[in-house]
Amino acid sequence: MRRKLGWIVFFTMAVVVAVVYAGIGWATTASGFHATTLAMGRFGEIDVLNHLVPNDLTPRDASIWL
């Protein structure tokens, strides 16, 4: 029983340590990095049509999303 309790404590501590370290970012800082914009997209106004789609679509109506 004591051995089983020892394993439970060990695994509980391992999970706690994993959760604590999961919140820490391991990436390095971006020292010496300079961002350069290569291109910029220009779009006009987007024309959108919203309508109600029934839940019981038949295979013939399946192209409604196209």
CHARMM internal coordinates of N, CA and C (Angstrom, degrees):
IC EDIT
DIST 1 N 1 CA 1.4589
DIST 1 CA 1 C 1.5306
ANGL 1 N 1 CA 1 C 110.00
DIST 1 C 2 N 1.3415
ANGL 1 CA 1 C 2 N 116.47
DIHE 1 N 1 CA 1 C 2 N -41.59
DIST 2 N 2 CA 1.4533
ANGL 1 C 2 N 2 CA 120.94
DIHE 1 CA 1 C 2 N 2 CA -178.42
DIST 2 CA 2 C 1.5316
ANGL 2 N 2 CA 2 C 110.36
DIHE 1 C 2 N 2 CA 2 C -65.96
DIST 2 C 3 N 1.3247
ANGL 2 CA 2 C 3 N 116.50
DIHE 2 N 2 CA 2 C 3 N -36.71
DIST 3 N 3 CA 1.4659
ANGL 2 C 3 N 3 CA 120.85
DIHE 2 CA 2 C 3 N 3 CA 179.37
DIST 3 CA 3 C 1.5349
ANGL 3 N 3 CA 3 C 110.52
DIHE 2 C 3 N 3 CA 3 C -66.65
DIST 3 C 4 N 1.3228
ANGL 3 CA 3 C 4 N 116.08
DIHE 3 N 3 CA 3 C 4 N -40.96
DIST 4 N 4 CA 1.4635
ANGL 3 C 4 N 4 CA 121.08
DIHE 3 CA 3 C 4 N 4 CA 178.44
DIST 4 CA 4 C 1.5247
ANGL 4 N 4 CA 4 C 110.29
DIHE 3 C 4 N 4 CA 4 C -64.16
DIST 4 C 5 N 1.3123
ANGL 4 CA 4 C 5 N 117.91
DIHE 4 N 4 CA 4 C 5 N -40.82
DIST 5 N 5 CA 1.4518
ANGL 4 C 5 N 5 CA 122.34
DIHE 4 CA 4 C 5 N 5 CA 178.15
DIST 5 CA 5 C 1.5330
ANGL 5 N 5 CA 5 C 110.63
DIHE 4 C 5 N 5 CA 5 C -63.54
DIST 5 C 6 N 1.3221
ANGL 5 CA 5 C 6 N 116.34
DIHE 5 N 5 CA 5 C 6 N -37.72
DIST 6 N 6 CA 1.4639
ANGL 5 C 6 N 6 CA 120.62
DIHE 5 CA 5 C 6 N 6 CA 177.53
DIST 6 CA 6 C 1.5272
ANGL 6 N 6 CA 6 C 111.77
DIHE 5 C 6 N 6 CA 6 C -62.33
DIST 6 C 7 N 1.3292
ANGL 6 CA 6 C 7 N 117.14
DIHE 6 N 6 CA 6 C 7 N -41.94
DIST 7 N 7 CA 1.4635
ANGL 6 C 7 N 7 CA 120.29
DIHE 6 CA 6 C 7 N 7 CA 177.89
DIST 7 CA 7 C 1.5269
ANGL 7 N 7 CA 7 C 111.49
DIHE 6 C 7 N 7 CA 7 C -66.81
DIST 7 C 8 N 1.2989
ANGL 7 CA 7 C 8 N 117.47
DIHE 7 N 7 CA 7 C 8 N -38.96
DIST 8 N 8 CA 1.4716
ANGL 7 C 8 N 8 CA 120.90
DIHE 7 CA 7 C 8 N 8 CA 178.47
DIST 8 CA 8 C 1.5214
ANGL 8 N 8 CA 8 C 110.01
DIHE 7 C 8 N 8 CA 8 C -62.73
DIST 8 C 9 N 1.3367
ANGL 8 CA 8 C 9 N 117.36
DIHE 8 N 8 CA 8 C 9 N -43.92
DIST 9 N 9 CA 1.4610
ANGL 8 C 9 N 9 CA 121.12
DIHE 8 CA 8 C 9 N 9 CA 178.26
DIST 9 CA 9 C 1.5272
ANGL 9 N 9 CA 9 C 110.19
DIHE 8 C 9 N 9 CA 9 C -63.60
DIST 9 C 10 N 1.3336
ANGL 9 CA 9 C 10 N 116.99
DIHE 9 N 9 CA 9 C 10 N -43.09
DIST 10 N 10 CA 1.4581
ANGL 9 C 10 N 10 CA 121.50
DIHE 9 CA 9 C 10 N 10 CA -179.73
DIST 10 CA 10 C 1.5287
ANGL 10 N 10 CA 10 C 111.19
DIHE 9 C 10 N 10 CA 10 C -60.26
DIST 10 C 11 N 1.3258
ANGL 10 CA 10 C 11 N 117.43
DIHE 10 N 10 CA 10 C 11 N -49.28
DIST 11 N 11 CA 1.4598
ANGL 10 C 11 N 11 CA 120.57
DIHE 10 CA 10 C 11 N 11 CA -179.08
DIST 11 CA 11 C 1.5253
ANGL 11 N 11 CA 11 C 112.30
DIHE 10 C 11 N 11 CA 11 C -68.14
DIST 11 C 12 N 1.3240
ANGL 11 CA 11 C 12 N 117.15
DIHE 11 N 11 CA 11 C 12 N -33.90
DIST 12 N 12 CA 1.4619
ANGL 11 C 12 N 12 CA 120.01
DIHE 11 CA 11 C 12 N 12 CA 176.02
DIST 12 CA 12 C 1.5181
ANGL 12 N 12 CA 12 C 110.82
DIHE 11 C 12 N 12 CA 12 C -63.67
DIST 12 C 13 N 1.3188
ANGL 12 CA 12 C 13 N 116.58
DIHE 12 N 12 CA 12 C 13 N -43.77
DIST 13 N 13 CA 1.4731
ANGL 12 C 13 N 13 CA 120.00
DIHE 12 CA 12 C 13 N 13 CA 178.19
DIST 13 CA 13 C 1.5256
ANGL 13 N 13 CA 13 C 111.20
DIHE 12 C 13 N 13 CA 13 C -66.13
DIST 13 C 14 N 1.3236
ANGL 13 CA 13 C 14 N 117.44
DIHE 13 N 13 CA 13 C 14 N -37.04
DIST 14 N 14 CA 1.4625
ANGL 13 C 14 N 14 CA 120.89
DIHE 13 CA 13 C 14 N 14 CA 177.99
DIST 14 CA 14 C 1.5271
ANGL 14 N 14 CA 14 C 110.64
DIHE 13 C 14 N 14 CA 14 C -63.53
DIST 14 C 15 N 1.3177
ANGL 14 CA 14 C 15 N 117.46
DIHE 14 N 14 CA 14 C 15 N -40.67
DIST 15 N 15 CA 1.4672
ANGL 14 C 15 N 15 CA 120.83
DIHE 14 CA 14 C 15 N 15 CA 178.06
DIST 15 CA 15 C 1.5216
ANGL 15 N 15 CA 15 C 110.40
DIHE 14 C 15 N 15 CA 15 C -66.46
DIST 15 C 16 N 1.3107
ANGL 15 CA 15 C 16 N 118.04
DIHE 15 N 15 CA 15 C 16 N -42.10
DIST 16 N 16 CA 1.4666
ANGL 15 C 16 N 16 CA 121.50
DIHE 15 CA 15 C 16 N 16 CA 178.99
DIST 16 CA 16 C 1.5236
ANGL 16 N 16 CA 16 C 110.39
DIHE 15 C 16 N 16 CA 16 C -61.98
DIST 16 C 17 N 1.3212
ANGL 16 CA 16 C 17 N 117.64
DIHE 16 N 16 CA 16 C 17 N -44.44
DIST 17 N 17 CA 1.4610
ANGL 16 C 17 N 17 CA 121.13
DIHE 16 CA 16 C 17 N 17 CA 178.98
DIST 17 CA 17 C 1.5232
ANGL 17 N 17 CA 17 C 110.43
DIHE 16 C 17 N 17 CA 17 C -63.94
DIST 17 C 18 N 1.3200
ANGL 17 CA 17 C 18 N 118.52
DIHE 17 N 17 CA 17 C 18 N -41.09
DIST 18 N 18 CA 1.4654
ANGL 17 C 18 N 18 CA 121.92
DIHE 17 CA 17 C 18 N 18 CA 179.04
DIST 18 CA 18 C 1.5180
ANGL 18 N 18 CA 18 C 111.00
DIHE 17 C 18 N 18 CA 18 C -63.59
DIST 18 C 19 N 1.3205
ANGL 18 CA 18 C 19 N 117.83
DIHE 18 N 18 CA 18 C 19 N -40.34
DIST 19 N 19 CA 1.4678
ANGL 18 C 19 N 19 CA 121.08
DIHE 18 CA 18 C 19 N 19 CA 179.66
DIST 19 CA 19 C 1.5233
ANGL 19 N 19 CA 19 C 110.76
DIHE 18 C 19 N 19 CA 19 C -67.40
DIST 19 C 20 N 1.3271
ANGL 19 CA 19 C 20 N 117.35
DIHE 19 N 19 CA 19 C 20 N -39.48
DIST 20 N 20 CA 1.4632
ANGL 19 C 20 N 20 CA 120.58
DIHE 19 CA 19 C 20 N 20 CA 179.92
DIST 20 CA 20 C 1.5258
ANGL 20 N 20 CA 20 C 110.29
DIHE 19 C 20 N 20 CA 20 C -65.75
DIST 20 C 21 N 1.3300
ANGL 20 CA 20 C 21 N 117.55
DIHE 20 N 20 CA 20 C 21 N -45.58
DIST 21 N 21 CA 1.4563
ANGL 20 C 21 N 21 CA 120.67
DIHE 20 CA 20 C 21 N 21 CA -178.87
DIST 21 CA 21 C 1.5218
ANGL 21 N 21 CA 21 C 112.84
DIHE 20 C 21 N 21 CA 21 C -73.70
DIST 21 C 22 N 1.3215
ANGL 21 CA 21 C 22 N 118.31
DIHE 21 N 21 CA 21 C 22 N -20.85
DIST 22 N 22 CA 1.4610
ANGL 21 C 22 N 22 CA 120.64
DIHE 21 CA 21 C 22 N 22 CA 178.48
DIST 22 CA 22 C 1.5212
ANGL 22 N 22 CA 22 C 110.85
DIHE 21 C 22 N 22 CA 22 C -67.79
DIST 22 C 23 N 1.3177
ANGL 22 CA 22 C 23 N 118.06
DIHE 22 N 22 CA 22 C 23 N -27.09
DIST 23 N 23 CA 1.4547
ANGL 22 C 23 N 23 CA 121.28
DIHE 22 CA 22 C 23 N 23 CA -179.98
DIST 23 CA 23 C 1.5166
ANGL 23 N 23 CA 23 C 113.78
DIHE 22 C 23 N 23 CA 23 C -80.28
DIST 23 C 24 N 1.3266
ANGL 23 CA 23 C 24 N 117.40
DIHE 23 N 23 CA 23 C 24 N -11.23
DIST 24 N 24 CA 1.4633
ANGL 23 C 24 N 24 CA 121.04
DIHE 23 CA 23 C 24 N 24 CA -178.56
DIST 24 CA 24 C 1.5210
ANGL 24 N 24 CA 24 C 108.75
DIHE 23 C 24 N 24 CA 24 C -94.05
DIST 24 C 25 N 1.3231
ANGL 24 CA 24 C 25 N 116.55
DIHE 24 N 24 CA 24 C 25 N 129.20
DIST 25 N 25 CA 1.4612
ANGL 24 C 25 N 25 CA 120.02
DIHE 24 CA 24 C 25 N 25 CA 177.12
DIST 25 CA 25 C 1.5142
ANGL 25 N 25 CA 25 C 110.97
DIHE 24 C 25 N 25 CA 25 C -77.96
DIST 25 C 26 N 1.3015
ANGL 25 CA 25 C 26 N 117.55
DIHE 25 N 25 CA 25 C 26 N 131.81
DIST 26 N 26 CA 1.4521
ANGL 25 C 26 N 26 CA 122.03
DIHE 25 CA 25 C 26 N 26 CA -177.30
DIST 26 CA 26 C 1.5251
ANGL 26 N 26 CA 26 C 112.06
DIHE 25 C 26 N 26 CA 26 C -97.88
DIST 26 C 27 N 1.3185
ANGL 26 CA 26 C 27 N 118.57
DIHE 26 N 26 CA 26 C 27 N 5.03
DIST 27 N 27 CA 1.4589
ANGL 26 C 27 N 27 CA 120.76
DIHE 26 CA 26 C 27 N 27 CA -178.50
DIST 27 CA 27 C 1.5280
ANGL 27 N 27 CA 27 C 110.62
DIHE 26 C 27 N 27 CA 27 C -77.08
DIST 27 C 28 N 1.3137
ANGL 27 CA 27 C 28 N 115.12
DIHE 27 N 27 CA 27 C 28 N 152.76
DIST 28 N 28 CA 1.4609
ANGL 27 C 28 N 28 CA 120.14
DIHE 27 CA 27 C 28 N 28 CA 176.56
DIST 28 CA 28 C 1.5223
ANGL 28 N 28 CA 28 C 109.57
DIHE 27 C 28 N 28 CA 28 C -85.63
DIST 28 C 29 N 1.3064
ANGL 28 CA 28 C 29 N 116.17
DIHE 28 N 28 CA 28 C 29 N 162.27
DIST 29 N 29 CA 1.4560
ANGL 28 C 29 N 29 CA 119.92
DIHE 28 CA 28 C 29 N 29 CA 179.37
DIST 29 CA 29 C 1.5255
ANGL 29 N 29 CA 29 C 110.17
DIHE 28 C 29 N 29 CA 29 C -73.53
DIST 29 C 30 N 1.3113
ANGL 29 CA 29 C 30 N 116.82
DIHE 29 N 29 CA 29 C 30 N 159.05
DIST 30 N 30 CA 1.4622
ANGL 29 C 30 N 30 CA 122.32
DIHE 29 CA 29 C 30 N 30 CA -177.84
DIST 30 CA 30 C 1.5232
ANGL 30 N 30 CA 30 C 109.94
DIHE 29 C 30 N 30 CA 30 C -90.67
DIST 30 C 31 N 1.3025
ANGL 30 CA 30 C 31 N 117.58
DIHE 30 N 30 CA 30 C 31 N 63.21
DIST 31 N 31 CA 1.4623
ANGL 30 C 31 N 31 CA 120.41
DIHE 30 CA 30 C 31 N 31 CA 179.87
DIST 31 CA 31 C 1.5249
ANGL 31 N 31 CA 31 C 109.37
DIHE 30 C 31 N 31 CA 31 C -79.33
DIST 31 C 32 N 1.3312
ANGL 31 CA 31 C 32 N 116.07
DIHE 31 N 31 CA 31 C 32 N 131.72
DIST 32 N 32 CA 1.4539
ANGL 31 C 32 N 32 CA 121.80
DIHE 31 CA 31 C 32 N 32 CA 179.50
DIST 32 CA 32 C 1.5141
ANGL 32 N 32 CA 32 C 114.32
DIHE 31 C 32 N 32 CA 32 C 82.04
DIST 32 C 33 N 1.3216
ANGL 32 CA 32 C 33 N 118.68
DIHE 32 N 32 CA 32 C 33 N 4.93
DIST 33 N 33 CA 1.4633
ANGL 32 C 33 N 33 CA 121.62
DIHE 32 CA 32 C 33 N 33 CA -179.79
DIST 33 CA 33 C 1.5130
ANGL 33 N 33 CA 33 C 109.68
DIHE 32 C 33 N 33 CA 33 C -92.95
DIST 33 C 34 N 1.3162
ANGL 33 CA 33 C 34 N 116.85
DIHE 33 N 33 CA 33 C 34 N 131.44
DIST 34 N 34 CA 1.4576
ANGL 33 C 34 N 34 CA 122.66
DIHE 33 CA 33 C 34 N 34 CA 177.15
DIST 34 CA 34 C 1.5226
ANGL 34 N 34 CA 34 C 108.36
DIHE 33 C 34 N 34 CA 34 C -126.92
DIST 34 C 35 N 1.3196
ANGL 34 CA 34 C 35 N 116.77
DIHE 34 N 34 CA 34 C 35 N 118.96
DIST 35 N 35 CA 1.4586
ANGL 34 C 35 N 35 CA 121.33
DIHE 34 CA 34 C 35 N 35 CA -178.27
DIST 35 CA 35 C 1.5244
ANGL 35 N 35 CA 35 C 110.55
DIHE 34 C 35 N 35 CA 35 C -78.31
DIST 35 C 36 N 1.3292
ANGL 35 CA 35 C 36 N 116.10
DIHE 35 N 35 CA 35 C 36 N 140.48
DIST 36 N 36 CA 1.4545
ANGL 35 C 36 N 36 CA 122.29
DIHE 35 CA 35 C 36 N 36 CA 177.83
DIST 36 CA 36 C 1.5193
ANGL 36 N 36 CA 36 C 108.20
DIHE 35 C 36 N 36 CA 36 C -129.34
DIST 36 C 37 N 1.3326
ANGL 36 CA 36 C 37 N 116.98
DIHE 36 N 36 CA 36 C 37 N 126.78
DIST 37 N 37 CA 1.4509
ANGL 36 C 37 N 37 CA 121.71
DIHE 36 CA 36 C 37 N 37 CA 177.50
DIST 37 CA 37 C 1.5192
ANGL 37 N 37 CA 37 C 108.56
DIHE 36 C 37 N 37 CA 37 C -80.30
DIST 37 C 38 N 1.3347
ANGL 37 CA 37 C 38 N 116.75
DIHE 37 N 37 CA 37 C 38 N 120.22
DIST 38 N 38 CA 1.4564
ANGL 37 C 38 N 38 CA 120.99
DIHE 37 CA 37 C 38 N 38 CA -178.55
DIST 38 CA 38 C 1.5231
ANGL 38 N 38 CA 38 C 112.12
DIHE 37 C 38 N 38 CA 38 C -89.28
DIST 38 C 39 N 1.3160
ANGL 38 CA 38 C 39 N 117.21
DIHE 38 N 38 CA 38 C 39 N -34.73
DIST 39 N 39 CA 1.4643
ANGL 38 C 39 N 39 CA 120.96
DIHE 38 CA 38 C 39 N 39 CA -179.09
DIST 39 CA 39 C 1.5221
ANGL 39 N 39 CA 39 C 108.90
DIHE 38 C 39 N 39 CA 39 C -154.35
DIST 39 C 40 N 1.3354
ANGL 39 CA 39 C 40 N 115.36
DIHE 39 N 39 CA 39 C 40 N 155.59
DIST 40 N 40 CA 1.4563
ANGL 39 C 40 N 40 CA 120.16
DIHE 39 CA 39 C 40 N 40 CA 178.17
DIST 40 CA 40 C 1.5276
ANGL 40 N 40 CA 40 C 107.89
DIHE 39 C 40 N 40 CA 40 C -136.10
DIST 40 C 41 N 1.3223
ANGL 40 CA 40 C 41 N 115.93
DIHE 40 N 40 CA 40 C 41 N 125.65
DIST 41 N 41 CA 1.4596
ANGL 40 C 41 N 41 CA 120.15
DIHE 40 CA 40 C 41 N 41 CA -178.93
DIST 41 CA 41 C 1.5240
ANGL 41 N 41 CA 41 C 111.06
DIHE 40 C 41 N 41 CA 41 C -83.80
DIST 41 C 42 N 1.2942
ANGL 41 CA 41 C 42 N 114.52
DIHE 41 N 41 CA 41 C 42 N 140.82
DIST 42 N 42 CA 1.4696
ANGL 41 C 42 N 42 CA 120.83
DIHE 41 CA 41 C 42 N 42 CA 177.33
DIST 42 CA 42 C 1.5259
ANGL 42 N 42 CA 42 C 107.91
DIHE 41 C 42 N 42 CA 42 C -121.82
DIST 42 C 43 N 1.3137
ANGL 42 CA 42 C 43 N 116.27
DIHE 42 N 42 CA 42 C 43 N 118.21
DIST 43 N 43 CA 1.4512
ANGL 42 C 43 N 43 CA 121.29
DIHE 42 CA 42 C 43 N 43 CA -179.46
DIST 43 CA 43 C 1.5123
ANGL 43 N 43 CA 43 C 109.44
DIHE 42 C 43 N 43 CA 43 C -118.49
DIST 43 C 44 N 1.3239
ANGL 43 CA 43 C 44 N 114.59
DIHE 43 N 43 CA 43 C 44 N 147.86
DIST 44 N 44 CA 1.4461
ANGL 43 C 44 N 44 CA 119.85
DIHE 43 CA 43 C 44 N 44 CA 174.07
DIST 44 CA 44 C 1.5159
ANGL 44 N 44 CA 44 C 110.08
DIHE 43 C 44 N 44 CA 44 C -80.25
DIST 44 C 45 N 1.2997
ANGL 44 CA 44 C 45 N 115.58
DIHE 44 N 44 CA 44 C 45 N -169.57
DIST 45 N 45 CA 1.4536
ANGL 44 C 45 N 45 CA 120.69
DIHE 44 CA 44 C 45 N 45 CA 179.41
DIST 45 CA 45 C 1.5188
ANGL 45 N 45 CA 45 C 110.17
DIHE 44 C 45 N 45 CA 45 C -67.86
DIST 45 C 46 N 1.3269
ANGL 45 CA 45 C 46 N 117.97
DIHE 45 N 45 CA 45 C 46 N 140.17
DIST 46 N 46 CA 1.4587
ANGL 45 C 46 N 46 CA 122.37
DIHE 45 CA 45 C 46 N 46 CA -178.37
DIST 46 CA 46 C 1.5186
ANGL 46 N 46 CA 46 C 108.53
DIHE 45 C 46 N 46 CA 46 C -94.57
DIST 46 C 47 N 1.3483
ANGL 46 CA 46 C 47 N 115.73
DIHE 46 N 46 CA 46 C 47 N 128.69
DIST 47 N 47 CA 1.4616
ANGL 46 C 47 N 47 CA 121.70
DIHE 46 CA 46 C 47 N 47 CA 178.93
DIST 47 CA 47 C 1.5251
ANGL 47 N 47 CA 47 C 108.35
DIHE 46 C 47 N 47 CA 47 C -92.64
DIST 47 C 48 N 1.3253
ANGL 47 CA 47 C 48 N 117.05
DIHE 47 N 47 CA 47 C 48 N 118.25
DIST 48 N 48 CA 1.4556
ANGL 47 C 48 N 48 CA 122.21
DIHE 47 CA 47 C 48 N 48 CA -174.78
DIST 48 CA 48 C 1.5188
ANGL 48 N 48 CA 48 C 109.22
DIHE 47 C 48 N 48 CA 48 C -121.48
DIST 48 C 49 N 1.3358
ANGL 48 CA 48 C 49 N 115.77
DIHE 48 N 48 CA 48 C 49 N 139.63
DIST 49 N 49 CA 1.4548
ANGL 48 C 49 N 49 CA 121.94
DIHE 48 CA 48 C 49 N 49 CA 176.52
DIST 49 CA 49 C 1.5231
ANGL 49 N 49 CA 49 C 108.10
DIHE 48 C 49 N 49 CA 49 C -119.04
DIST 49 C 50 N 1.3030
ANGL 49 CA 49 C 50 N 117.36
DIHE 49 N 49 CA 49 C 50 N 121.26
DIST 50 N 50 CA 1.4610
ANGL 49 C 50 N 50 CA 122.18
DIHE 49 CA 49 C 50 N 50 CA 178.01
DIST 50 CA 50 C 1.5194
ANGL 50 N 50 CA 50 C 109.05
DIHE 49 C 50 N 50 CA 50 C -108.26
DIST 50 C 51 N 1.3268
ANGL 50 CA 50 C 51 N 116.23
DIHE 50 N 50 CA 50 C 51 N 134.41
DIST 51 N 51 CA 1.4550
ANGL 50 C 51 N 51 CA 120.06
DIHE 50 CA 50 C 51 N 51 CA 175.82
DIST 51 CA 51 C 1.5249
ANGL 51 N 51 CA 51 C 109.05
DIHE 50 C 51 N 51 CA 51 C -151.21
DIST 51 C 52 N 1.3126
ANGL 51 CA 51 C 52 N 115.56
DIHE 51 N 51 CA 51 C 52 N 160.44
DIST 52 N 52 CA 1.4610
ANGL 51 C 52 N 52 CA 121.84
DIHE 51 CA 51 C 52 N 52 CA -179.50
DIST 52 CA 52 C 1.5191
ANGL 52 N 52 CA 52 C 109.83
DIHE 51 C 52 N 52 CA 52 C -79.65
DIST 52 C 53 N 1.3306
ANGL 52 CA 52 C 53 N 116.75
DIHE 52 N 52 CA 52 C 53 N 131.05
DIST 53 N 53 CA 1.4600
ANGL 52 C 53 N 53 CA 121.81
DIHE 52 CA 52 C 53 N 53 CA 178.13
DIST 53 CA 53 C 1.5261
ANGL 53 N 53 CA 53 C 107.80
DIHE 52 C 53 N 53 CA 53 C -107.68
DIST 53 C 54 N 1.3197
ANGL 53 CA 53 C 54 N 117.82
DIHE 53 N 53 CA 53 C 54 N 126.01
DIST 54 N 54 CA 1.4719
ANGL 53 C 54 N 54 CA 119.37
DIHE 53 CA 53 C 54 N 54 CA -179.15
DIST 54 CA 54 C 1.5241
ANGL 54 N 54 CA 54 C 111.18
DIHE 53 C 54 N 54 CA 54 C -68.35
DIST 54 C 55 N 1.3392
ANGL 54 CA 54 C 55 N 115.80
DIHE 54 N 54 CA 54 C 55 N 154.65
DIST 55 N 55 CA 1.4583
ANGL 54 C 55 N 55 CA 121.56
DIHE 54 CA 54 C 55 N 55 CA -179.15
DIST 55 CA 55 C 1.5269
ANGL 55 N 55 CA 55 C 112.88
DIHE 54 C 55 N 55 CA 55 C -74.46
DIST 55 C 56 N 1.3169
ANGL 55 CA 55 C 56 N 117.62
DIHE 55 N 55 CA 55 C 56 N -26.23
DIST 56 N 56 CA 1.4744
ANGL 55 C 56 N 56 CA 120.80
DIHE 55 CA 55 C 56 N 56 CA -174.86
DIST 56 CA 56 C 1.5314
ANGL 56 N 56 CA 56 C 110.29
DIHE 55 C 56 N 56 CA 56 C -100.10
DIST 56 C 57 N 1.3108
ANGL 56 CA 56 C 57 N 116.74
DIHE 56 N 56 CA 56 C 57 N 71.17
DIST 57 N 57 CA 1.4592
ANGL 56 C 57 N 57 CA 121.45
DIHE 56 CA 56 C 57 N 57 CA 178.72
DIST 57 CA 57 C 1.5230
ANGL 57 N 57 CA 57 C 110.72
DIHE 56 C 57 N 57 CA 57 C -79.05
DIST 57 C 58 N 1.2982
ANGL 57 CA 57 C 58 N 116.85
DIHE 57 N 57 CA 57 C 58 N 137.22
DIST 58 N 58 CA 1.4590
ANGL 57 C 58 N 58 CA 121.67
DIHE 57 CA 57 C 58 N 58 CA 173.64
DIST 58 CA 58 C 1.5250
ANGL 58 N 58 CA 58 C 108.07
DIHE 57 C 58 N 58 CA 58 C -92.43
DIST 58 C 59 N 1.3300
ANGL 58 CA 58 C 59 N 118.12
DIHE 58 N 58 CA 58 C 59 N 164.65
DIST 59 N 59 CA 1.4795
ANGL 58 C 59 N 59 CA 119.33
DIHE 58 CA 58 C 59 N 59 CA 178.28
DIST 59 CA 59 C 1.5255
ANGL 59 N 59 CA 59 C 112.57
DIHE 58 C 59 N 59 CA 59 C -56.59
DIST 59 C 60 N 1.3341
ANGL 59 CA 59 C 60 N 116.73
DIHE 59 N 59 CA 59 C 60 N -29.93
DIST 60 N 60 CA 1.4724
ANGL 59 C 60 N 60 CA 120.29
DIHE 59 CA 59 C 60 N 60 CA 179.11
DIST 60 CA 60 C 1.5368
ANGL 60 N 60 CA 60 C 110.07
DIHE 59 C 60 N 60 CA 60 C -67.74
DIST 60 C 61 N 1.3323
ANGL 60 CA 60 C 61 N 117.12
DIHE 60 N 60 CA 60 C 61 N -33.42
DIST 61 N 61 CA 1.4654
ANGL 60 C 61 N 61 CA 121.73
DIHE 60 CA 60 C 61 N 61 CA -178.87
DIST 61 CA 61 C 1.5314
ANGL 61 N 61 CA 61 C 112.84
DIHE 60 C 61 N 61 CA 61 C -89.06
DIST 61 C 62 N 1.3189
ANGL 61 CA 61 C 62 N 116.70
DIHE 61 N 61 CA 61 C 62 N -0.77
DIST 62 N 62 CA 1.4694
ANGL 61 C 62 N 62 CA 119.38
DIHE 61 CA 61 C 62 N 62 CA -175.34
DIST 62 CA 62 C 1.5203
ANGL 62 N 62 CA 62 C 111.89
DIHE 61 C 62 N 62 CA 62 C -64.72
DIST 62 C 63 N 1.3271
ANGL 62 CA 62 C 63 N 117.94
DIHE 62 N 62 CA 62 C 63 N -20.04
DIST 63 N 63 CA 1.4652
ANGL 62 C 63 N 63 CA 119.70
DIHE 62 CA 62 C 63 N 63 CA -179.81
DIST 63 CA 63 C 1.5231
ANGL 63 N 63 CA 63 C 112.04
DIHE 62 C 63 N 63 CA 63 C -82.45
DIST 63 C 64 N 1.3175
ANGL 63 CA 63 C 64 N 117.17
DIHE 63 N 63 CA 63 C 64 N 9.07
DIST 64 N 64 CA 1.4664
ANGL 63 C 64 N 64 CA 120.44
DIHE 63 CA 63 C 64 N 64 CA 179.60
DIST 64 CA 64 C 1.5169
ANGL 64 N 64 CA 64 C 111.52
DIHE 63 C 64 N 64 CA 64 C -61.43
DIST 64 C 65 N 1.3366
ANGL 64 CA 64 C 65 N 116.63
DIHE 64 N 64 CA 64 C 65 N -27.96
DIST 65 N 65 CA 1.4557
ANGL 64 C 65 N 65 CA 119.92
DIHE 64 CA 64 C 65 N 65 CA -179.59
DIST 65 CA 65 C 1.5200
ANGL 65 N 65 CA 65 C 112.36
DIHE 64 C 65 N 65 CA 65 C -81.76
DIST 65 C 66 N 1.3133
ANGL 65 CA 65 C 66 N 118.14
DIHE 65 N 65 CA 65 C 66 N -10.71
DIST 66 N 66 CA 1.4560
ANGL 65 C 66 N 66 CA 120.32
DIHE 65 CA 65 C 66 N 66 CA 177.91
DIST 66 CA 66 C 1.5034
ANGL 66 N 66 CA 66 C 108.92
DIHE 65 C 66 N 66 CA 66 C -82.96
END
COOR INIT
IC SEED 1 N 1 CA 1 C
IC BUILD
